[in-house]
């Protein structure tokens, strides 16, 4: 992920453009830091993989590189445990939970079927061990123990999971349990699973390394992570497998190469090998044919623009968040950046006020667009200053009229 800057041009209202040309001239654009030319690689169609639905998305830009039925509601199986851990991480961040807290294992948790961590009823297990059991061993018993500890019951914890899903924008997801055991009212989508994976990586980097651990031993029982790509591809560092007879074999994967991070989700494949192969094919496709650049940083001053009727004549403009773009390899030189102001800038202006938009285009198509905001407040000028600018604006409107 490289930091680049594009030269920016500003689109102004027509009458003001004429006035500025006549009276003040144009502001100069930012100087481009243009990388060495690269050979353009034609982008083929995404690989055809044996999954009922899938998505491949760039973590930084959010750009979707490949997809099939990404919003179809499907059974999540143990992909559910991504939200189980996300809720637990959130409670730790809020100070409501500690990794050292001891959780008493209920008979309900102990009796939970499916993949297990093999905790014993009545024993006390640390939150850290339970979370590792959830993430690495995919323990259903550990998931229920966490759910009961945080929610009092698994049903209440499922409500907490759904609240988090709504906050993350997961519109095709509903949880009724913490494990992913089959239930007709429990579903998710490939796109929602990618959103959740990105949230884990972004919000809880201190815990993300757990998803790359290949094995975990508890009570002298060593179990391996079911994500085969952790052994095959050194760039893969997460996240979670899932499987039931009705859901098929699912896998949410993330990998990072040369600063570019991709997230792939495959749902409903036929075997462990099929989900690994499909995920690898998608990741290889994304890394081979696309590249991601950070064009501008949050708070960076992109422009200084003329302010009318203000105590200051100019205001700095920039973005609230960093701007990343994902484009076909070798196309950076074809990118164009343009500032589009909503109107002439007149005081008073508040700091952080939206005044326009920055658009990034490739071959005439907008590949990214972000709100442009002011970096500082500008107070109104006195009576004579406002009057002088009013006259200038009037002349500008006169010259620009048809």
N, C-alpha and C positions, 0 to 999 in steps of 0.2 A: 504494500500500500504506500504509494509515493505521494508526497505533498507537491502539488503543482499549482500554478496560477495561470489563468487565462486572461488575455486583455479583455476589458469590459467596455462596451459602448452603451450609451444611455439613450433611450427613446423618450423624448420630451414632447409635450403638447405642441402642436404645429405653430401656434401664434408665438409661444415663448421661444421656440427654436429660431424663428425668424428674428425676433428681437435680440436674442443672444448673439446670433451671427452678426447682426448689425452693430450692437453696442459693446459686447463683451468678448466674443469669440467662444469657442468650445473648450470645455475642460479636456485635458489630455487623459487617455485611458491608462490603466495600469500596465506596466511593462510586463510582457510575457516572459516566463522562464520556460522556453520551449525545449523539450527533450530532443535528443537525436532522433531523426526519422527512423521509423520502424516499418518493416515490411508488413503490409496488410494481409491477414490470414482470412480467407473466406470462411464464414460461419456456416457449417452444415446443420441439418436438422438434429434435434436432440436424439440421443439413443432411445430406441424402443425397448423398454424394460418390462418384465413380467410382473407388474403390480397393478392392482385395481385403481389406485390413485397415487400420485407422487408430486413433489415439488422440489425445485432446486433454486435457492435464493442466496444472494450475497448478503452477508451479515451487516456490513457497514452501510451500504446504499439501500438495501431492501429491494433491489432489482431482482425480478424473477427471471431466471435464465431458462427454465424448462418446467413444464407442468402438464399433468393430466388429471382432470376432475379434482382439482385441489380443494374445492369447497364441498365435495360430497361427504355426507355424514357416514362415518364408518366406525366400527367397534375399535376402541383404542388398545385393548389388552393392557399389557404392562407399561405401555407408553403413558398410561395414567399416572404412574409413579413420578413422572417429571413434575406434575403439579403437586403431588404429595410432598416432594422435597422442596418445591418452590414455596409452598405455604410455610413449611418448617423454617426455611431460611428467612422468610419475611418475619416470622415471630422472633427469631434470634436477633434480627436487625432492630426490631422494636423493643428489645430488652425483655420480652416475655418468655424467653426460652434460652437455655445455655447448653452448650455441648456437654457439659459435665453433669447436667441434671440426670437423676436416676429415674427410670420408668419401670413401674411394676407391671409385669406381663400378666394380662388377664387370661382366663380360660378361653375366651372368645378369640383373642389373638393367637393363642397357642394352637387352637383347633383349626385355624384358617387353612384351607386346602391350597394346592398348587405349589409353586416354588417357595422355598422356605429358607430362613436364616437359622432355624432350629433353636430358637429361644425356648426356655422352659417356663411353664406356668408358675407364677409366684416369684420368679427370679427378678432381680433388679438389673437393668441394662442401661448403660449411658446413652444419651441422645446421639452422641457421635457414632457409637457402634451401631445403633439402629439405623441411622441415616446411611452409613456405609453398607449395611445389610440391604437397605432399600435400593441404593444406587448400583452397587456392584453385584450383589447376589440376587437382586430382584425379589427379596423376601416379602411374601404376602403377610406373614406373621409380624414382621417388623413394621410394615406399612400400617397395619391395624393398631399396633401398639402406639405408634406415633399419633395416629388419628385419635385414639381414645385419650391419650395424654393431653392433646391440645384442644380437642373439642368436647371431651367428656363422653362422646359416643361417635361412632363412625358416621352416623347420619348428620350430626351437627358439623363434623369436620368436612363432609361433602358440601355443605352449604358454604363453608369458608373457601373451599376450592372453587366453587362456582362464582363467588364474589371476586376472587382473583382473576378468574377467566374473563369475567365481564370487564374488569379494570384494564386487562391487557387487550381487549378487543377481539376476544375469541368468540365469534358470533355463532359458530356451528359446533359448540361444545357444551356438554352437560355431564356432570358427575353425580353418581349415587354411591360410590364407594371409593376407597383409597388405593385399591389393589389392581383394578382392571379386570377382575373376575366378571364373566358375562352378565349383562343385565340389559334388557331391551331399552331402558331409558338412559343408558350411558353411551355417549358417542362423542366423536371429535372429527376433525378433518385434517388433511395434510397441511393446509395453510395454517390452521390454528396451532398445530404441533410445531411448525417452524417458528411461529410467533413466540410460543412458550420457550422453545430452545434458545432463541435470541435473547429473551428476557433473562433467562438463567445466566447466560454468558455475560450479559451486560450488567445485570444488577448484583450478581454475587460471584465476582471473579475469585474471591477467596475460597470458595467451595467448588469451583468448576473443575479443579484438577481431580477431584474424586471420580469424575465420570471417565477418566482415562486410566484408572487403576485396573490392572488386569485380573487381580484376585484379591480376596479378603478371607481371612481365617477367623472364625468365631467358635469357641468351645471345641477347639482342636479339629474343626471341620473346615477344610479349605475348599472354597468354591471359586470358579473362574468367571470372569465377565463374559457374557454371551455375545458381545460385540466382536465378531471375528476381525473386523478391520483394524482393531487396536494392535493386532499382531502383524497384519499385512501391509499397512500403510503408516509410516511414521508421522505423517501429517495429520492423521485422525486423532482427536483427543476427546471424543464423546459421541453420543450421549446415552441413548437407551434403546434396548430391544423390547419387543413384545410378541406374545404368541398365545393364541387359544385356537381351538379347532374351528371356531366360527369366524374369528378375525383373520386367520392366516398368520403369516410371519411378517412383522413390521420392524422398522428400524429408523430412528432419528439419529442422524450423524452430523458431526461438524468436523471440519478440517481446515488447517491454515497453512498456506504456502506463500512464502515471500511477502508476508503482510496482508495477503488477501484471504479472507475467511469465508467459506461457503457452508451452508446448512442444507442437507438433503433429507427428505422424508419419503420413505416408501411404505405403502400400506397394502396388506393383502397379498403378499407373495406366497409361493408354494413351499418354501423350505428355508432353513437357516442359510444354506449356501446361496439360494436365490436372492434373499434380501441383501446379503453382503455383496454379491455380484452386481445387483442393480444399483446399490448405493455407490459402489466404486465407479461404475460406468458414468453415473451422473456427475460425481465429483471430478473425475478425469476430464469430462467434457467441459465443465465450467472453467477449470483451471487452464485447459489447453486453448480455449478459444475466446476467453474474456479476460479483462484486467480491470482493476478498481483503482481509482485515484481519489485522494482527498484534495479537492480544489481549493477550498477556503476553510478557515478555522472559525469557530464561534468567537464573536467579539472582535474579529479582525476588521479593520477599516478598509472597505472595498472602494468607497468613493467619498469625495467631499463635494457636496452639492450646494448651489446657491439657495439662500433663504431670503425671502422677501419680508419686509416690515418687521425685521428682528433686530435685537441688540447686537447679534453676531451675523455676519454675512454668509457664513457657511456652516454646514452641519455634516458630521461624519456618519456614514451609513454602513451597515453590516448585517450579519446574520445572527440569529439566536443560537443555532446549533451548527456543528461542522457540516459541510456539504461534500458528500461522496457521490461519485458516479461510477457505474459499471458499464463498460463499452466493449465492443469487439476489439481484439488485439490489433494494434497498429493504427487506431483511428484517433488518437489523441489530438493530432494536428488539425483534424477536421472539426473539433468542438468549437462552438461559439458561445460567448457569454453576453447577455444583454440585460441591462437594468431598465425596467419599465416603471416610471413614476406614475402614481395615480393622478397627480395634478401638480401644479406649481407648489413649491414648499413655502408656506406662509406661517409666520409666527402668530401665536405661540405654538411650540412643539414640545411634547413630552419626551423624556428619555424612554427609549424602547417602543416608540410609537410606529406602527406600520405605515409606510409611506409609498410602498410599491412592491415590486417583485423582481427577483433575479432569476432568469431563465437560462438554462444550459441546453443548447440544441446541437444535434448531430444530423447532418443532411436535411435540415429544415424541420426535424421532429424534435419536440421537447423531451429531453431525457431526464430532466430534473428541474424543479421550480421551488423556490423558497421565498418567504416573506422577507422584505427588506425593511429594517427598522433603524431608527435614529439612535446614535450613541450618546447623545447628551440632550438636555432640555435647552430650548431657545426661547427666551422671553421676548415679548413685544418691544419694539423700539418706541421712542417717544413720539409725540404728535408729528413733529416735522419729519422724522425719519419715515414714519408710516405714510405720510402724505407724499413724500418724494418717490417712494416705491410704488405707490398707487398710480402716480403719473406715468412712471416707467412701464408698469403693467398695462395701463390703458393704451399707451403708444404701441406696445407689443401686440395687443389685441387688434389695434387698428391696422398695423402693417400685415398682420397675419390673416386678415379677413378676406373673403372672396369678393 
